[in-house]
Amino acid sequence: MSFDVFVVGGGPSGATAADDLARAGRKVALLDRAGRIKPCGGAIPPRLIADFEIPEEQLVAHITTARMISPTGRAVDIPIENGFVGMVDREHFDEFLRTRAESHGATRLTGTFLRIERDAEGTHVVWRDKSSGEERRSLTKFVIGADGARSNVARAEVPGGDKIPYVIAYHEIIKSPPANDVYDPDRCDVIYDGRISPDFYGWVFPHGKSCSVGMGTEKPEADLKKATAALREMSGLTGCETIRREGAPIPLHPMDRWDNGRDVVLAGDAAGVVAPSSGEGIYYAMVGGRVAATAAQAALASGKAKDLALARKLFMREHKTVFRVLRQMQDAYYKSDERRERFVSLCHDIDVQRLTFEAYMNKKLVAARPLAHVKIGIKNLMHLSGLVRPNFT
């Protein structure tokens, strides 16, 4: 079979790209390995739910409070005003997205990407069929590489694709305990503590009947399982049954280039689009899939491979500033427990709380309250300079 676009990777990014292309009437293939569940807290903001038409039945929990916990154990509860954060289970959410793409006309293939070959006939994706074990060759005009942070497509086809820096994320899915003084099924806990993660954070994210407990780090010497065990102990979750354990790399910043100028464009983790500081990836992965599909559409219409560069341009036009601010925040506050203590103290400020969650829910910096921005800037400088002591009152 031949295709207009061949999508490698069936996570949220690849499935979104395939769905958009199929709805547009393009002949698209979606290749997925199957059986792979990415470690992920599973949080999705209201904008994602609206922009990508996610049905209510995909939400396993509605989070109404975020708790920030400092290295000394002090906690700041931030209410999510005028809305909620939805939680999904990636095992079922990703399959829902793939099935939806198929229902709109995408051809689903199960197997492993091997390489891209080119000849007089055109571009061929070579992949191994999972059911037969045989190599297959699929002719296509363009390829979207959405195969994760260690993307084989990026490594082989796009400059810089073999040098993407990343953190390692690890989590354990456990059976949720009944609500108690420590565990709240409507609250996400984010733990900023060097004993759990020396350079990122740990989390306890409820998923209804289950719960994601994990952490991330860029330090190769860190013992992820030991840190997660410590996190479960401090969160009163040691006795809960473990359903599964998962680990995977998370990219640290977007690549400088997403296409090869010929027939390949990247999307999602393969392009490095995970938000600094928060590590949020689902929304940005799906946006990455959408802009990759848009770029492929433009290239198909014009016949010009240079239009593949449109994917990165569209993404960065809307999200570059948010990524820059989040990177500055991570660089400033994740360096030490003393800084993390100050960061959680800063989160106690009502202006910080409101603007942070308005930005999270809407995926853009809020410009409606300039005075609040000025106040936050001053408070931020005072905390970083040590002029104020951490305050939790």
Disulfide bonds with the S-S distance in Angstrom:
none
